[in-house]
């Protein structure tokens, strides 16, 4: 039975911790968008969302963080309110690395911290390795290391990427589908089984725009073909070895990937984080891949402790682990 649109489906933003500030950072192809909580003179923290999400992914978590943080959450290129790449260009991890560096330079930050989810976590690891003197702390949400593919299968994946790229380019030139709010939310939820209806409304608010007759999604269809080449396992390992700052890894108990793949990634990366970072803590949080958005109160005490000097990273809390 189809659900009718309700007030709960309409998310109007959050004003906790002061009025949220919208940000725009000029780039050669348009703008990178973001939003911020807190005093710009506070301790700088950059939030990076997961694949096909947007800056609203931290809307429920940000108000629970220490009040002395200046928390800036970005829309990565092609997501949310950020500009799309020109048609024919491909989204790559190195492009997102540049997104982050452009924003950090625009903000004038010499040293800052990350709170990053999934794809955003992979980018944050890369940045922390490339610019170790700039990153003070790294909080990873349900990501154990950079995304990679084995060397085997490179030719087949490249051929598939070429075909998919050309197909998506044709599709992206068609007029966008216009949906009612209810249908747009339902389709978002169908494509993301980890998001509650309430959380879906949070993501939809920034991931869509109003047009005559309803809503259209704002994300770039070309994101469906993220990159022709990915890191090899060995390259991913080198990046993890380059992370020197304290790391807090919060992993959801309901795994995103098959257990054997998750185990392989953990066995590959966790020893490297422990051996190379100045401090490493890995905790299991009850919930799924979007627990930071669905149930932020389960993560907030641990992140708060991580950002509080001389406080154990594992505080007393009623959250179930």
Protein Blocks (a to p, Z undefined) as FASTA:
>chain_A
ZZdddfklpcgbjaeeiaadddddddfklpaddddedjfkbccddddddehiafklmmmm
mmmmcfkbccdddddehiajbccddehiacdfklmmmmmmmmmmmnopabdcdddehjlm
mmmmmmmmmmmmlpmbdcdehiabdcdddfehklmmmmmmmmmmmmmmmmmmpccddddf
klmmmmmmmmomkbcfklmmmmmmmmpccdehiacdfbdfklmmmbfbdcdfklmmmmmm
mpmbdcdddddfbdfbdfklmmmmmmmmmmmmmmmmmbdcddddeddfklmmmmmmlmmm
mmmmmmpghiafbdcdfbdZZ
